[in-house]
Amino acid sequence: KKECKQLKIRFIQAEKLPKMDTFGTIDAYIKGKFQGKKIRTVAVTAKNDVCAIEQEFWLPIQWPLASDRLLLSLYDEDKVVDEIVGSMYFSLKKLIAEGSNGGKFFWHNMYGAPNGCSGGWSDLMNNQPEMGSSWKGRILMQIEAEDAKHPERK
């Protein structure tokens, strides 16, 4: 028997992000892929070392899961090419377990390659948080999970 859940991941704010732009700022947004479709927040400029993201993803979850891994990456939006800052890995099973019974607020650390590095190893560290050697800041998040007959993607 299949079981459906509605998972809501709310990004509240990010802090201590690296300054990626010439003028010492960052225009941060979060993106990833879920069930083959791209998900993305709107870019927000950091002020006083804090980036007030205030956006959320609604993810429809159906058991059994095809994959337990959710990888989200933080980027700096630029006019020419957006730069990846770092990534975060989540277990969907863990998010659902912790998001049930009223939800949970928590800080999640982000890791990536050292600033100023480029090339294959740098790309690998930025896209695989388990391999990242540099702390790239943290994000305050809220998760909620509830049973749903017809979960939505937003």
Order of alpha helices (4+ residues) and beta strands (2+ residues): beta-beta-beta-beta-beta-beta-beta-beta-alpha-beta-alpha-beta
